[in-house]
Amino acid sequence: MKRATKDILYFETGPWNKPTLWVEPGEEFEVETQMNRGPWLDTHPQGEELRRKLRGGNPSSGCIYIEGAQPGQLLSVHIGLLDLDSVGFTRFGGANGAMPGYMGGTGIGDHFKIVEIRDGFVHWSEELKLPVRPMLGFVGVAPRYECYHNGWAAQHGGNLDAPELTSGATLELKVNVPGALVHIGDMHALQGDGEICGAGGIETGGRVRLRCELSELPPKMTWPRLRNETYIGVLAMAKPAEDAFRLALQELLLWLEEEYSIPRGEAYLLLGQVLEARCTQFVNPTFTYVAKMAKRYLPARET
């Protein structure tokens, strides 16, 4: 099985990144992710060397070229098994989008915690063990012209920080450049809504199995779409957060109209009853909102 390693890391996502791995559509491959820099480096035997290497946030394990991918196609990224490393951390630096410090201290200050990840639990303390919910914080393709540092998320995906990006989920993205140039990183063992600490979630590294497929792009698709066994959903990014919500709701409405043939007015009334939406991260340059709907409310389609 082909593998993307931590040997070459990218801290920006753009069309000029050189591919480090080439895979065929439908081919399963593995990505080894690098934990974000943090207080764990202080006691690591290669701490200084790694600190220099980790020059930015959310390192992507190389750049993955999908053979045959062309601009204007739909790329479906299927997320398989996530295998976590044994060490993780979380940190709040004293200010972020959730608790801004531009007018002074937040009253919380700089705090961090290094944790052991073992037997399916984050060992928060001797008394408290938190069940892991592994996820990928960063899944993106290269934009056509722009280059974003890996703190950003936009229509190309990127630093989405949505717990829905876990085993069994499929993220759908528009291909913007030949090969798509897939970037993967920022694995979390656990993350609450809002990602209020900034550095996590429980930041960690690990391994993830992935498979990518190509198909025709839905004409009305703009923002990343999510599917799993239970839901369909849309991830949208903007600032303020209410704009991200509006964009995610708009895209979900168009999706229901286009793919499931639900008239727009009927779809809007239906979403008024069964929509599930929340801000998954409130700390990046833009905020991420997910708007989703349980599949049990969708009309049956002929196969």
ChimeraX commands (.cxc) that place a marker at each C-alpha (Angstrom):
marker #1 position 0.00,0.00,0.00 radius 0.5
marker #1 position 1.26,3.46,-0.90 radius 0.5
marker #1 position 1.94,5.80,1.99 radius 0.5
marker #1 position 2.32,9.55,2.46 radius 0.5
marker #1 position 4.84,10.10,5.24 radius 0.5
marker #1 position 5.91,12.98,7.47 radius 0.5
marker #1 position 9.23,13.37,5.64 radius 0.5
marker #1 position 7.97,16.31,3.55 radius 0.5
marker #1 position 5.50,18.66,5.22 radius 0.5
marker #1 position 3.54,21.50,3.66 radius 0.5
marker #1 position 2.21,24.36,5.76 radius 0.5
marker #1 position 0.45,26.06,2.87 radius 0.5
marker #1 position -2.00,24.64,0.32 radius 0.5
marker #1 position -1.62,25.88,-3.22 radius 0.5
marker #1 position -1.30,24.88,-6.87 radius 0.5
marker #1 position 2.51,25.16,-6.80 radius 0.5
marker #1 position 3.13,22.44,-4.19 radius 0.5
marker #1 position 5.07,19.56,-5.70 radius 0.5
marker #1 position 3.36,16.17,-5.40 radius 0.5
marker #1 position 5.00,13.63,-3.12 radius 0.5
marker #1 position 2.63,10.69,-3.77 radius 0.5
marker #1 position 0.68,9.58,-6.84 radius 0.5
marker #1 position -2.40,7.37,-6.49 radius 0.5
marker #1 position -5.08,6.06,-8.83 radius 0.5
marker #1 position -8.80,6.77,-8.30 radius 0.5
marker #1 position -10.24,4.02,-6.12 radius 0.5
marker #1 position -6.82,3.01,-4.78 radius 0.5
marker #1 position -6.55,2.79,-0.99 radius 0.5
marker #1 position -3.54,4.54,0.51 radius 0.5
marker #1 position -2.33,5.60,3.94 radius 0.5
marker #1 position -1.31,8.99,5.29 radius 0.5
marker #1 position 0.92,9.36,8.35 radius 0.5
marker #1 position 0.08,12.69,9.97 radius 0.5
marker #1 position 2.34,14.97,11.99 radius 0.5
marker #1 position 1.17,16.35,15.33 radius 0.5
marker #1 position 1.13,20.14,15.53 radius 0.5
marker #1 position 3.97,21.84,17.35 radius 0.5
marker #1 position 3.28,22.42,21.03 radius 0.5
marker #1 position 4.48,21.85,24.59 radius 0.5
marker #1 position 5.21,18.17,23.86 radius 0.5
marker #1 position 8.36,19.37,22.08 radius 0.5
marker #1 position 9.90,20.59,25.35 radius 0.5
marker #1 position 10.72,17.05,26.48 radius 0.5
marker #1 position 11.06,15.34,23.10 radius 0.5
marker #1 position 14.62,14.10,22.38 radius 0.5
marker #1 position 14.45,15.75,18.93 radius 0.5
marker #1 position 12.52,18.76,20.18 radius 0.5
marker #1 position 14.71,21.52,18.74 radius 0.5
marker #1 position 15.03,19.84,15.36 radius 0.5
marker #1 position 11.28,19.28,15.16 radius 0.5
marker #1 position 10.54,22.82,16.32 radius 0.5
marker #1 position 12.51,24.14,13.35 radius 0.5
marker #1 position 10.80,21.73,10.98 radius 0.5
marker #1 position 7.32,22.60,12.25 radius 0.5
marker #1 position 7.49,26.19,11.07 radius 0.5
marker #1 position 3.70,26.55,10.77 radius 0.5
marker #1 position 0.42,25.06,11.87 radius 0.5
marker #1 position -1.52,22.05,10.63 radius 0.5
marker #1 position 1.27,20.38,8.64 radius 0.5
marker #1 position 0.09,18.41,5.63 radius 0.5
marker #1 position 1.91,15.13,4.98 radius 0.5
marker #1 position 3.11,15.98,1.51 radius 0.5
marker #1 position 0.87,16.61,-1.49 radius 0.5
marker #1 position -1.09,13.77,-3.08 radius 0.5
marker #1 position -1.69,13.68,-6.84 radius 0.5
marker #1 position -4.83,11.83,-7.98 radius 0.5
marker #1 position -4.18,10.40,-11.43 radius 0.5
marker #1 position -6.69,11.63,-14.01 radius 0.5
marker #1 position -8.18,14.37,-11.85 radius 0.5
marker #1 position -9.00,17.46,-13.91 radius 0.5
marker #1 position -10.43,20.89,-13.02 radius 0.5
marker #1 position -14.20,20.89,-12.83 radius 0.5
marker #1 position -14.55,17.32,-11.58 radius 0.5
marker #1 position -15.84,16.17,-8.18 radius 0.5
marker #1 position -13.33,14.52,-5.86 radius 0.5
marker #1 position -14.79,12.24,-3.19 radius 0.5
marker #1 position -12.38,11.57,-0.31 radius 0.5
marker #1 position -13.44,8.44,1.59 radius 0.5
marker #1 position -12.07,8.32,5.12 radius 0.5
marker #1 position -11.22,4.87,6.46 radius 0.5
marker #1 position -9.59,3.65,9.65 radius 0.5
marker #1 position -7.87,6.24,11.87 radius 0.5
marker #1 position -5.07,4.92,14.10 radius 0.5
marker #1 position -3.98,7.39,16.79 radius 0.5
marker #1 position -0.54,7.92,18.30 radius 0.5
marker #1 position -0.17,7.50,22.06 radius 0.5
marker #1 position 0.52,11.16,22.97 radius 0.5
marker #1 position -1.62,14.25,22.47 radius 0.5
marker #1 position -2.02,17.76,23.80 radius 0.5
marker #1 position -4.35,20.71,23.95 radius 0.5
marker #1 position -3.50,24.35,24.54 radius 0.5
marker #1 position -5.14,27.74,24.96 radius 0.5
marker #1 position -2.76,30.64,24.32 radius 0.5
marker #1 position -4.87,33.22,26.16 radius 0.5
marker #1 position -6.80,34.64,23.20 radius 0.5
marker #1 position -8.44,33.40,20.02 radius 0.5
marker #1 position -11.65,33.88,18.04 radius 0.5
marker #1 position -13.71,32.38,20.85 radius 0.5
marker #1 position -12.06,34.39,23.66 radius 0.5
marker #1 position -10.45,37.46,22.06 radius 0.5
marker #1 position -7.73,39.32,23.92 radius 0.5
marker #1 position -7.42,42.50,21.87 radius 0.5
marker #1 position -8.65,44.60,24.80 radius 0.5
marker #1 position -6.59,42.82,27.43 radius 0.5
marker #1 position -6.40,39.44,29.12 radius 0.5
marker #1 position -9.33,37.07,28.95 radius 0.5
marker #1 position -9.00,36.12,32.60 radius 0.5
marker #1 position -8.02,32.58,31.60 radius 0.5
marker #1 position -4.40,32.90,30.54 radius 0.5
marker #1 position -2.07,30.46,28.80 radius 0.5
marker #1 position -2.77,26.82,29.69 radius 0.5
marker #1 position -1.84,23.46,28.19 radius 0.5
marker #1 position -2.21,19.77,28.96 radius 0.5
marker #1 position -0.27,16.80,27.57 radius 0.5
marker #1 position -2.24,13.55,27.67 radius 0.5
marker #1 position -1.79,9.85,27.06 radius 0.5
marker #1 position -4.03,8.20,24.45 radius 0.5
marker #1 position -4.52,4.54,25.28 radius 0.5
marker #1 position -7.13,1.79,25.01 radius 0.5
marker #1 position -9.60,4.05,23.23 radius 0.5
marker #1 position -9.47,6.83,25.82 radius 0.5
marker #1 position -7.81,10.19,26.37 radius 0.5
marker #1 position -6.38,9.93,29.89 radius 0.5
marker #1 position -7.25,13.43,31.08 radius 0.5
marker #1 position -6.49,12.67,34.72 radius 0.5
marker #1 position -6.37,9.74,37.11 radius 0.5
marker #1 position -10.12,10.05,37.55 radius 0.5
marker #1 position -11.30,11.21,34.14 radius 0.5
marker #1 position -11.00,9.19,30.93 radius 0.5
marker #1 position -12.54,10.64,27.76 radius 0.5
marker #1 position -13.56,8.25,24.95 radius 0.5
marker #1 position -11.67,9.07,21.77 radius 0.5
marker #1 position -13.50,10.29,18.66 radius 0.5
marker #1 position -10.71,10.41,16.06 radius 0.5
marker #1 position -11.07,12.93,13.24 radius 0.5
marker #1 position -9.12,14.73,10.54 radius 0.5
marker #1 position -9.00,18.48,11.05 radius 0.5
marker #1 position -7.46,19.23,7.65 radius 0.5
marker #1 position -8.62,17.81,4.31 radius 0.5
marker #1 position -8.25,20.00,1.25 radius 0.5
marker #1 position -7.34,20.30,-2.41 radius 0.5
marker #1 position -5.29,23.01,-4.06 radius 0.5
marker #1 position -7.16,26.17,-5.09 radius 0.5
marker #1 position -6.73,27.16,-8.73 radius 0.5
marker #1 position -4.80,30.39,-8.15 radius 0.5
marker #1 position -4.51,31.17,-4.43 radius 0.5
marker #1 position -2.19,29.76,-1.80 radius 0.5
marker #1 position -3.61,29.52,1.73 radius 0.5
marker #1 position -1.67,28.80,4.90 radius 0.5
marker #1 position -3.06,25.74,6.59 radius 0.5
marker #1 position -4.96,27.65,9.25 radius 0.5
marker #1 position -7.51,28.59,6.57 radius 0.5
marker #1 position -10.53,26.77,5.24 radius 0.5
marker #1 position -12.59,27.80,2.22 radius 0.5
marker #1 position -14.29,26.29,-0.81 radius 0.5
marker #1 position -11.23,24.11,-1.39 radius 0.5
marker #1 position -11.67,22.50,2.05 radius 0.5
marker #1 position -8.62,22.87,4.28 radius 0.5
marker #1 position -8.73,23.42,8.03 radius 0.5
marker #1 position -12.37,22.42,8.46 radius 0.5
marker #1 position -12.06,21.11,12.05 radius 0.5
marker #1 position -15.34,19.22,11.90 radius 0.5
marker #1 position -15.68,16.06,14.03 radius 0.5
marker #1 position -17.79,14.60,11.20 radius 0.5
marker #1 position -14.55,14.01,9.25 radius 0.5
marker #1 position -13.98,10.57,10.69 radius 0.5
marker #1 position -14.03,6.92,9.67 radius 0.5
marker #1 position -16.92,6.16,7.34 radius 0.5
marker #1 position -17.35,9.74,6.13 radius 0.5
marker #1 position -16.87,11.04,2.59 radius 0.5
marker #1 position -15.86,14.63,1.90 radius 0.5
marker #1 position -16.71,15.96,-1.58 radius 0.5
marker #1 position -14.59,18.75,-3.07 radius 0.5
marker #1 position -14.31,20.49,-6.41 radius 0.5
marker #1 position -11.09,19.75,-8.31 radius 0.5
marker #1 position -9.36,23.01,-9.24 radius 0.5
marker #1 position -6.03,21.87,-10.72 radius 0.5
marker #1 position -4.78,18.74,-12.49 radius 0.5
marker #1 position -4.24,15.94,-9.97 radius 0.5
marker #1 position -6.41,17.74,-7.36 radius 0.5
marker #1 position -3.34,17.96,-5.04 radius 0.5
marker #1 position -4.87,16.56,-1.86 radius 0.5
marker #1 position -3.50,17.76,1.49 radius 0.5
marker #1 position -4.16,15.84,4.73 radius 0.5
marker #1 position -3.25,16.61,8.36 radius 0.5
marker #1 position -4.28,17.96,11.78 radius 0.5
marker #1 position -5.50,14.71,13.33 radius 0.5
marker #1 position -7.43,15.01,16.60 radius 0.5
marker #1 position -8.22,12.30,19.12 radius 0.5
marker #1 position -11.20,14.34,20.33 radius 0.5
marker #1 position -12.68,17.79,19.75 radius 0.5
marker #1 position -15.65,19.61,21.16 radius 0.5
marker #1 position -17.76,22.03,19.12 radius 0.5
marker #1 position -16.14,25.39,18.50 radius 0.5
marker #1 position -12.58,24.08,19.00 radius 0.5
marker #1 position -12.40,26.81,21.63 radius 0.5
marker #1 position -8.85,26.09,22.82 radius 0.5
marker #1 position -7.39,26.92,19.42 radius 0.5
marker #1 position -4.80,24.14,19.67 radius 0.5
marker #1 position -7.39,21.40,19.81 radius 0.5
marker #1 position -9.19,19.36,20.47 radius 0.5
marker #1 position -6.65,16.80,21.52 radius 0.5
marker #1 position -3.95,17.35,18.91 radius 0.5
marker #1 position -2.12,14.18,17.95 radius 0.5
marker #1 position -0.63,12.30,15.05 radius 0.5
marker #1 position -1.40,8.95,13.58 radius 0.5
marker #1 position -2.31,7.10,10.43 radius 0.5
marker #1 position -5.43,7.21,8.26 radius 0.5
marker #1 position -6.56,5.07,5.34 radius 0.5
marker #1 position -8.06,7.03,2.44 radius 0.5
marker #1 position -9.53,6.37,-0.98 radius 0.5
marker #1 position -10.39,9.00,-3.61 radius 0.5
marker #1 position -12.87,8.78,-6.47 radius 0.5
marker #1 position -13.68,11.10,-9.38 radius 0.5
marker #1 position -17.09,11.92,-10.83 radius 0.5
marker #1 position -19.07,14.72,-12.45 radius 0.5
marker #1 position -19.38,17.91,-10.41 radius 0.5
marker #1 position -22.96,18.82,-9.44 radius 0.5
marker #1 position -23.76,22.10,-11.24 radius 0.5
marker #1 position -24.95,23.89,-8.10 radius 0.5
marker #1 position -22.13,22.76,-5.79 radius 0.5
marker #1 position -19.84,25.41,-4.32 radius 0.5
marker #1 position -18.93,24.36,-0.76 radius 0.5
marker #1 position -17.53,21.06,0.58 radius 0.5
marker #1 position -20.20,18.39,0.97 radius 0.5
marker #1 position -20.20,15.59,3.50 radius 0.5
marker #1 position -21.83,12.17,3.44 radius 0.5
marker #1 position -21.86,9.34,5.94 radius 0.5
marker #1 position -24.14,6.44,6.76 radius 0.5
marker #1 position -26.60,8.69,8.59 radius 0.5
marker #1 position -26.36,12.24,7.18 radius 0.5
marker #1 position -25.73,14.47,4.24 radius 0.5
marker #1 position -24.26,17.84,5.14 radius 0.5
marker #1 position -22.43,20.94,3.98 radius 0.5
marker #1 position -19.41,22.67,5.48 radius 0.5
marker #1 position -19.10,26.42,4.86 radius 0.5
marker #1 position -16.64,28.96,6.14 radius 0.5
marker #1 position -17.03,32.71,6.68 radius 0.5
marker #1 position -16.75,35.46,9.26 radius 0.5
marker #1 position -18.94,36.32,11.11 radius 0.5
marker #1 position -20.22,32.86,12.00 radius 0.5
marker #1 position -23.81,33.64,10.99 radius 0.5
marker #1 position -22.60,34.10,7.41 radius 0.5
marker #1 position -21.02,30.65,7.51 radius 0.5
marker #1 position -24.37,29.28,8.68 radius 0.5
marker #1 position -26.22,31.03,5.85 radius 0.5
marker #1 position -23.81,29.65,3.24 radius 0.5
marker #1 position -24.07,26.09,4.58 radius 0.5
marker #1 position -27.88,26.31,4.69 radius 0.5
marker #1 position -28.00,27.71,1.14 radius 0.5
marker #1 position -25.80,24.93,-0.22 radius 0.5
marker #1 position -27.82,22.22,1.53 radius 0.5
marker #1 position -31.03,23.66,0.12 radius 0.5
marker #1 position -29.63,23.63,-3.42 radius 0.5
marker #1 position -28.36,20.07,-2.90 radius 0.5
marker #1 position -31.83,18.85,-1.92 radius 0.5
marker #1 position -33.34,20.56,-4.93 radius 0.5
marker #1 position -30.77,19.31,-7.42 radius 0.5
marker #1 position -30.03,15.74,-6.33 radius 0.5
marker #1 position -33.23,14.76,-4.53 radius 0.5
marker #1 position -35.74,16.72,-6.66 radius 0.5
marker #1 position -37.35,18.40,-3.65 radius 0.5
marker #1 position -38.80,21.76,-4.76 radius 0.5
marker #1 position -36.92,24.62,-3.15 radius 0.5
marker #1 position -39.85,25.89,-1.09 radius 0.5
marker #1 position -40.71,22.41,0.14 radius 0.5
marker #1 position -37.05,21.76,0.97 radius 0.5
marker #1 position -36.81,24.96,2.98 radius 0.5
marker #1 position -39.91,24.11,5.01 radius 0.5
marker #1 position -38.60,20.60,5.61 radius 0.5
marker #1 position -35.21,21.88,6.77 radius 0.5
marker #1 position -37.08,24.13,9.19 radius 0.5
marker #1 position -38.10,20.94,11.01 radius 0.5
marker #1 position -35.12,18.57,10.69 radius 0.5
marker #1 position -32.02,20.73,10.08 radius 0.5
marker #1 position -29.07,20.15,12.41 radius 0.5
marker #1 position -26.46,22.91,12.38 radius 0.5
marker #1 position -23.64,24.16,14.57 radius 0.5
marker #1 position -20.31,25.97,14.54 radius 0.5
marker #1 position -17.57,23.33,14.58 radius 0.5
marker #1 position -14.68,25.79,14.96 radius 0.5
marker #1 position -14.68,29.40,16.08 radius 0.5
marker #1 position -10.96,30.18,16.11 radius 0.5
marker #1 position -9.54,30.09,12.56 radius 0.5
marker #1 position -9.35,33.14,10.26 radius 0.5
marker #1 position -12.87,32.14,9.18 radius 0.5
marker #1 position -15.38,30.06,11.12 radius 0.5
marker #1 position -16.77,26.68,10.07 radius 0.5
marker #1 position -20.46,25.83,10.18 radius 0.5
marker #1 position -21.92,22.43,9.36 radius 0.5
marker #1 position -25.54,22.14,8.22 radius 0.5
marker #1 position -26.77,18.56,7.90 radius 0.5
marker #1 position -29.89,16.48,7.52 radius 0.5
marker #1 position -30.56,12.87,8.47 radius 0.5
marker #1 position -30.90,10.58,5.46 radius 0.5
marker #1 position -34.07,9.02,6.84 radius 0.5
marker #1 position -35.93,12.18,5.81 radius 0.5
marker #1 position -34.79,11.98,2.19 radius 0.5
marker #1 position -37.00,10.57,-0.54 radius 0.5
marker #1 position -36.13,7.12,-1.82 radius 0.5
marker #1 position -34.34,7.23,-5.17 radius 0.5
marker #1 position -34.33,4.67,-7.93 radius 0.5
marker #1 position -31.04,2.79,-8.23 radius 0.5
marker link #1:1,2 radius 0.2
marker link #1:2,3 radius 0.2
marker link #1:3,4 radius 0.2
marker link #1:4,5 radius 0.2
marker link #1:5,6 radius 0.2
marker link #1:6,7 radius 0.2
marker link #1:7,8 radius 0.2
marker link #1:8,9 radius 0.2
marker link #1:9,10 radius 0.2
marker link #1:10,11 radius 0.2
marker link #1:11,12 radius 0.2
marker link #1:12,13 radius 0.2
marker link #1:13,14 radius 0.2
marker link #1:14,15 radius 0.2
marker link #1:15,16 radius 0.2
marker link #1:16,17 radius 0.2
marker link #1:17,18 radius 0.2
marker link #1:18,19 radius 0.2
marker link #1:19,20 radius 0.2
marker link #1:20,21 radius 0.2
marker link #1:21,22 radius 0.2
marker link #1:22,23 radius 0.2
marker link #1:23,24 radius 0.2
marker link #1:24,25 radius 0.2
marker link #1:25,26 radius 0.2
marker link #1:26,27 radius 0.2
marker link #1:27,28 radius 0.2
marker link #1:28,29 radius 0.2
marker link #1:29,30 radius 0.2
marker link #1:30,31 radius 0.2
marker link #1:31,32 radius 0.2
marker link #1:32,33 radius 0.2
marker link #1:33,34 radius 0.2
marker link #1:34,35 radius 0.2
marker link #1:35,36 radius 0.2
marker link #1:36,37 radius 0.2
marker link #1:37,38 radius 0.2
marker link #1:38,39 radius 0.2
marker link #1:39,40 radius 0.2
marker link #1:40,41 radius 0.2
marker link #1:41,42 radius 0.2
marker link #1:42,43 radius 0.2
marker link #1:43,44 radius 0.2
marker link #1:44,45 radius 0.2
marker link #1:45,46 radius 0.2
marker link #1:46,47 radius 0.2
marker link #1:47,48 radius 0.2
marker link #1:48,49 radius 0.2
marker link #1:49,50 radius 0.2
marker link #1:50,51 radius 0.2
marker link #1:51,52 radius 0.2
marker link #1:52,53 radius 0.2
marker link #1:53,54 radius 0.2
marker link #1:54,55 radius 0.2
marker link #1:55,56 radius 0.2
marker link #1:56,57 radius 0.2
marker link #1:57,58 radius 0.2
marker link #1:58,59 radius 0.2
marker link #1:59,60 radius 0.2
marker link #1:60,61 radius 0.2
marker link #1:61,62 radius 0.2
marker link #1:62,63 radius 0.2
marker link #1:63,64 radius 0.2
marker link #1:64,65 radius 0.2
marker link #1:65,66 radius 0.2
marker link #1:66,67 radius 0.2
marker link #1:67,68 radius 0.2
marker link #1:68,69 radius 0.2
marker link #1:69,70 radius 0.2
marker link #1:70,71 radius 0.2
marker link #1:71,72 radius 0.2
marker link #1:72,73 radius 0.2
marker link #1:73,74 radius 0.2
marker link #1:74,75 radius 0.2
marker link #1:75,76 radius 0.2
marker link #1:76,77 radius 0.2
marker link #1:77,78 radius 0.2
marker link #1:78,79 radius 0.2
marker link #1:79,80 radius 0.2
marker link #1:80,81 radius 0.2
marker link #1:81,82 radius 0.2
marker link #1:82,83 radius 0.2
marker link #1:83,84 radius 0.2
marker link #1:84,85 radius 0.2
marker link #1:85,86 radius 0.2
marker link #1:86,87 radius 0.2
marker link #1:87,88 radius 0.2
marker link #1:88,89 radius 0.2
marker link #1:89,90 radius 0.2
marker link #1:90,91 radius 0.2
marker link #1:91,92 radius 0.2
marker link #1:92,93 radius 0.2
marker link #1:93,94 radius 0.2
marker link #1:94,95 radius 0.2
marker link #1:95,96 radius 0.2
marker link #1:96,97 radius 0.2
marker link #1:97,98 radius 0.2
marker link #1:98,99 radius 0.2
marker link #1:99,100 radius 0.2
marker link #1:100,101 radius 0.2
marker link #1:101,102 radius 0.2
marker link #1:102,103 radius 0.2
marker link #1:103,104 radius 0.2
marker link #1:104,105 radius 0.2
marker link #1:105,106 radius 0.2
marker link #1:106,107 radius 0.2
marker link #1:107,108 radius 0.2
marker link #1:108,109 radius 0.2
marker link #1:109,110 radius 0.2
marker link #1:110,111 radius 0.2
marker link #1:111,112 radius 0.2
marker link #1:112,113 radius 0.2
marker link #1:113,114 radius 0.2
marker link #1:114,115 radius 0.2
marker link #1:115,116 radius 0.2
marker link #1:116,117 radius 0.2
marker link #1:117,118 radius 0.2
marker link #1:118,119 radius 0.2
marker link #1:119,120 radius 0.2
marker link #1:120,121 radius 0.2
marker link #1:121,122 radius 0.2
marker link #1:122,123 radius 0.2
marker link #1:123,124 radius 0.2
marker link #1:124,125 radius 0.2
marker link #1:125,126 radius 0.2
marker link #1:126,127 radius 0.2
marker link #1:127,128 radius 0.2
marker link #1:128,129 radius 0.2
marker link #1:129,130 radius 0.2
marker link #1:130,131 radius 0.2
marker link #1:131,132 radius 0.2
marker link #1:132,133 radius 0.2
marker link #1:133,134 radius 0.2
marker link #1:134,135 radius 0.2
marker link #1:135,136 radius 0.2
marker link #1:136,137 radius 0.2
marker link #1:137,138 radius 0.2
marker link #1:138,139 radius 0.2
marker link #1:139,140 radius 0.2
marker link #1:140,141 radius 0.2
marker link #1:141,142 radius 0.2
marker link #1:142,143 radius 0.2
marker link #1:143,144 radius 0.2
marker link #1:144,145 radius 0.2
marker link #1:145,146 radius 0.2
marker link #1:146,147 radius 0.2
marker link #1:147,148 radius 0.2
marker link #1:148,149 radius 0.2
marker link #1:149,150 radius 0.2
marker link #1:150,151 radius 0.2
marker link #1:151,152 radius 0.2
marker link #1:152,153 radius 0.2
marker link #1:153,154 radius 0.2
marker link #1:154,155 radius 0.2
marker link #1:155,156 radius 0.2
marker link #1:156,157 radius 0.2
marker link #1:157,158 radius 0.2
marker link #1:158,159 radius 0.2
marker link #1:159,160 radius 0.2
marker link #1:160,161 radius 0.2
marker link #1:161,162 radius 0.2
marker link #1:162,163 radius 0.2
marker link #1:163,164 radius 0.2
marker link #1:164,165 radius 0.2
marker link #1:165,166 radius 0.2
marker link #1:166,167 radius 0.2
marker link #1:167,168 radius 0.2
marker link #1:168,169 radius 0.2
marker link #1:169,170 radius 0.2
marker link #1:170,171 radius 0.2
marker link #1:171,172 radius 0.2
marker link #1:172,173 radius 0.2
marker link #1:173,174 radius 0.2
marker link #1:174,175 radius 0.2
marker link #1:175,176 radius 0.2
marker link #1:176,177 radius 0.2
marker link #1:177,178 radius 0.2
marker link #1:178,179 radius 0.2
marker link #1:179,180 radius 0.2
marker link #1:180,181 radius 0.2
marker link #1:181,182 radius 0.2
marker link #1:182,183 radius 0.2
marker link #1:183,184 radius 0.2
marker link #1:184,185 radius 0.2
marker link #1:185,186 radius 0.2
marker link #1:186,187 radius 0.2
marker link #1:187,188 radius 0.2
marker link #1:188,189 radius 0.2
marker link #1:189,190 radius 0.2
marker link #1:190,191 radius 0.2
marker link #1:191,192 radius 0.2
marker link #1:192,193 radius 0.2
marker link #1:193,194 radius 0.2
marker link #1:194,195 radius 0.2
marker link #1:195,196 radius 0.2
marker link #1:196,197 radius 0.2
marker link #1:197,198 radius 0.2
marker link #1:198,199 radius 0.2
marker link #1:199,200 radius 0.2
marker link #1:200,201 radius 0.2
marker link #1:201,202 radius 0.2
marker link #1:202,203 radius 0.2
marker link #1:203,204 radius 0.2
marker link #1:204,205 radius 0.2
marker link #1:205,206 radius 0.2
marker link #1:206,207 radius 0.2
marker link #1:207,208 radius 0.2
marker link #1:208,209 radius 0.2
marker link #1:209,210 radius 0.2
marker link #1:210,211 radius 0.2
marker link #1:211,212 radius 0.2
marker link #1:212,213 radius 0.2
marker link #1:213,214 radius 0.2
marker link #1:214,215 radius 0.2
marker link #1:215,216 radius 0.2
marker link #1:216,217 radius 0.2
marker link #1:217,218 radius 0.2
marker link #1:218,219 radius 0.2
marker link #1:219,220 radius 0.2
marker link #1:220,221 radius 0.2
marker link #1:221,222 radius 0.2
marker link #1:222,223 radius 0.2
marker link #1:223,224 radius 0.2
marker link #1:224,225 radius 0.2
marker link #1:225,226 radius 0.2
marker link #1:226,227 radius 0.2
marker link #1:227,228 radius 0.2
marker link #1:228,229 radius 0.2
marker link #1:229,230 radius 0.2
marker link #1:230,231 radius 0.2
marker link #1:231,232 radius 0.2
marker link #1:232,233 radius 0.2
marker link #1:233,234 radius 0.2
marker link #1:234,235 radius 0.2
marker link #1:235,236 radius 0.2
marker link #1:236,237 radius 0.2
marker link #1:237,238 radius 0.2
marker link #1:238,239 radius 0.2
marker link #1:239,240 radius 0.2
marker link #1:240,241 radius 0.2
marker link #1:241,242 radius 0.2
marker link #1:242,243 radius 0.2
marker link #1:243,244 radius 0.2
marker link #1:244,245 radius 0.2
marker link #1:245,246 radius 0.2
marker link #1:246,247 radius 0.2
marker link #1:247,248 radius 0.2
marker link #1:248,249 radius 0.2
marker link #1:249,250 radius 0.2
marker link #1:250,251 radius 0.2
marker link #1:251,252 radius 0.2
marker link #1:252,253 radius 0.2
marker link #1:253,254 radius 0.2
marker link #1:254,255 radius 0.2
marker link #1:255,256 radius 0.2
marker link #1:256,257 radius 0.2
marker link #1:257,258 radius 0.2
marker link #1:258,259 radius 0.2
marker link #1:259,260 radius 0.2
marker link #1:260,261 radius 0.2
marker link #1:261,262 radius 0.2
marker link #1:262,263 radius 0.2
marker link #1:263,264 radius 0.2
marker link #1:264,265 radius 0.2
marker link #1:265,266 radius 0.2
marker link #1:266,267 radius 0.2
marker link #1:267,268 radius 0.2
marker link #1:268,269 radius 0.2
marker link #1:269,270 radius 0.2
marker link #1:270,271 radius 0.2
marker link #1:271,272 radius 0.2
marker link #1:272,273 radius 0.2
marker link #1:273,274 radius 0.2
marker link #1:274,275 radius 0.2
marker link #1:275,276 radius 0.2
marker link #1:276,277 radius 0.2
marker link #1:277,278 radius 0.2
marker link #1:278,279 radius 0.2
marker link #1:279,280 radius 0.2
marker link #1:280,281 radius 0.2
marker link #1:281,282 radius 0.2
marker link #1:282,283 radius 0.2
marker link #1:283,284 radius 0.2
marker link #1:284,285 radius 0.2
marker link #1:285,286 radius 0.2
marker link #1:286,287 radius 0.2
marker link #1:287,288 radius 0.2
marker link #1:288,289 radius 0.2
marker link #1:289,290 radius 0.2
marker link #1:290,291 radius 0.2
marker link #1:291,292 radius 0.2
marker link #1:292,293 radius 0.2
marker link #1:293,294 radius 0.2
marker link #1:294,295 radius 0.2
marker link #1:295,296 radius 0.2
marker link #1:296,297 radius 0.2
marker link #1:297,298 radius 0.2
marker link #1:298,299 radius 0.2
marker link #1:299,300 radius 0.2
marker link #1:300,301 radius 0.2
marker link #1:301,302 radius 0.2
marker link #1:302,303 radius 0.2
view
